[in-house]
Amino acid sequence: MESMHPRRILRYFGVLALAIGWLTIILSISVNPWFSLERNALSDLGAVGRENAWIFNSGLVVAGVVAALYSIYLLKAARDKLETLASAIFLMSSIHLILIGLYPEGTYPHLFASYWFFLSAGFAVLLFGAALLIKRDLFLGASFVLISAIGFAGAALVPWPSIGSVEVFAIMLLSIWAILMLNRF
């Protein structure tokens, strides 16, 4: 049986990073009965001084490393400057995800890292969509632009009960994007 080239394996790391992220969130919530998606930010699960915070923080670091490897794959697979820019911005988002785990809630850079993770991920999705629209891949291009627009508009306009609920919304959109990316890259 012929083995899969390492570059082909990296193609699945976007979905793998999100799977690790979801498992981290679910496991962290399951060991922290005080957590409520209606009151808390997800980062409360990894806050300084919290019991079991290491589960959330180390899971985000691992998810961020896997996402960074995926970003490097995307950089190598990029066919033009706009895809390269989108891939580089997604790499920056991955680094911010790592930083969320390294600088948990209760440390100075946490809020900065968290905001920039979500903002740069949404912007990368938008740029991937624009690149695909230019190439006349209308379905995926429009899907990615729509995912990004729904994410930004939803975060700004919906009266979410907590930061955690809007974070879950954004991660759901990123999950859809990562699955759709399997069809293109």
C-alpha positions in Angstrom: 0.0 0.0 0.0 1.3 3.4 -1.0 1.8 5.8 1.9 0.3 9.3 1.9 2.7 12.2 1.2 3.2 14.4 4.4 1.8 17.4 2.5 -1.4 15.5 1.8 -1.8 14.7 5.5 -1.4 18.4 6.4 -4.5 19.1 4.2 -6.6 17.7 7.0 -5.0 19.6 9.8 -7.5 22.5 9.7 -10.3 20.0 10.6 -8.0 18.3 13.1 -7.2 21.6 14.8 -10.9 22.4 15.2 -11.6 18.8 16.4 -8.9 19.3 19.1 -10.4 22.7 20.0 -13.9 21.2 20.3 -12.7 18.3 22.4 -10.8 20.7 24.6 -13.8 22.8 25.2 -16.1 19.8 25.8 -13.6 18.1 28.2 -13.0 21.4 30.0 -16.7 22.1 30.5 -17.2 18.5 31.7 -14.7 18.9 34.5 -15.9 22.3 35.5 -19.5 22.1 36.6 -19.6 25.8 37.6 -19.2 26.8 33.9 -22.2 28.2 32.1 -22.3 29.2 28.4 -24.9 31.8 29.3 -22.6 33.6 31.8 -18.9 32.8 31.0 -16.3 33.3 28.4 -14.7 30.1 27.2 -11.4 31.4 28.6 -12.8 31.2 32.1 -12.1 27.5 31.8 -8.4 28.3 31.6 -8.2 31.3 33.9 -5.3 31.7 36.3 -6.0 29.9 39.5 -8.8 27.7 38.2 -8.6 24.0 39.0 -8.1 22.0 35.8 -7.1 25.1 33.8 -4.3 23.2 32.2 -6.8 21.1 30.2 -8.1 24.2 28.4 -4.8 26.0 28.1 -2.8 23.0 26.9 -5.6 22.0 24.5 -5.6 25.4 22.9 -1.8 25.3 22.5 -2.0 21.9 20.8 -4.9 23.1 18.6 -2.9 26.3 17.7 0.2 24.3 16.7 -1.9 22.0 14.5 -3.6 25.1 13.0 -0.2 26.7 12.4 1.0 23.5 10.5 -2.2 23.7 8.4 -1.4 27.4 7.7 2.0 26.4 6.5 0.4 23.8 4.2 -2.0 26.6 2.9 1.0 28.9 2.3 2.7 26.2 0.2 -0.6 25.4 -1.7 -1.4 29.1 -2.4 -1.7 29.9 -6.1 -1.6 33.7 -5.9 -0.9 36.6 -3.7 -4.3 36.9 -2.2 -4.3 33.2 -1.1 -0.8 33.7 0.3 -2.0 36.7 2.3 -5.1 34.8 3.5 -2.8 31.9 4.6 -0.3 34.2 6.3 -3.2 35.9 8.2 -4.5 32.5 9.2 -1.0 31.6 10.5 -1.1 34.8 12.6 -4.5 33.7 13.9 -3.0 30.3 14.8 -0.2 31.9 16.7 -2.8 34.0 18.6 -4.6 30.7 19.5 -1.4 29.4 21.0 -0.9 32.7 22.9 -4.4 32.3 24.4 -3.3 29.1 26.0 0.1 30.4 27.0 -1.4 33.6 28.5 -4.6 32.5 30.1 -7.4 34.8 31.4 -6.0 36.8 34.2 -2.8 37.7 32.4 -2.2 40.9 30.6 -1.9 39.8 27.0 -4.8 37.4 27.1 -7.6 39.7 25.9 -5.4 41.0 23.1 -4.6 37.4 21.9 -8.2 36.3 22.1 -9.6 39.2 20.1 -6.9 38.9 17.5 -7.5 35.2 17.1 -11.1 35.7 16.2 -10.6 38.8 14.1 -7.7 37.5 12.1 -9.4 34.1 11.5 -12.5 35.8 10.2 -10.5 38.1 8.0 -8.5 35.1 6.6 -11.8 33.4 5.7 -13.0 36.6 4.0 -9.7 36.8 2.0 -9.9 33.1 1.0 -13.4 33.8 -0.3 -12.3 36.8 -2.3 -9.5 34.8 -3.8 -11.9 32.1 -4.9 -14.4 34.6 -6.3 -11.7 36.1 -8.4 -10.9 32.6 -9.7 -14.7 32.2 -10.4 -15.1 29.5 -7.9 -18.5 31.0 -7.0 -19.8 28.4 -4.6 -16.8 28.3 -2.3 -15.9 31.9 -2.7 -19.4 33.1 -1.9 -19.6 30.6 1.0 -16.4 31.9 2.6 -17.4 35.5 2.2 -20.8 34.7 3.6 -19.3 32.8 6.6 -17.1 35.7 7.4 -19.9 38.3 7.0 -22.3 36.2 9.2 -19.5 35.9 11.8 -18.7 39.6 12.0 -22.3 40.7 11.7 -23.5 38.1 14.2 -20.8 39.0 16.7 -21.6 42.7 16.4 -25.4 42.7 16.1 -26.8 39.7 18.0 -27.4 40.3 21.7 -25.4 37.2 22.9 -25.9 36.2 26.6 -22.2 35.9 27.1 -18.8 36.1 25.4 -18.7 32.3 25.5 -21.8 32.0 23.4 -20.4 34.3 20.6 -17.1 32.4 20.8 -19.0 29.1 20.2 -20.8 30.7 17.3 -17.5 31.8 15.7 -15.9 28.4 16.2 -18.9 26.8 14.6 -18.4 29.0 11.5 -14.7 28.2 11.5 -15.6 24.5 11.6 -17.8 24.9 8.5 -15.0 26.8 6.7 -12.4 24.1 7.6 -14.6 21.3 6.2 -15.3 23.3 3.0 -11.6 24.0 2.6 -11.1 20.2 2.1 -12.9 20.6 -1.3 -10.4 23.2 -2.5 -6.9 22.9 -1.0 
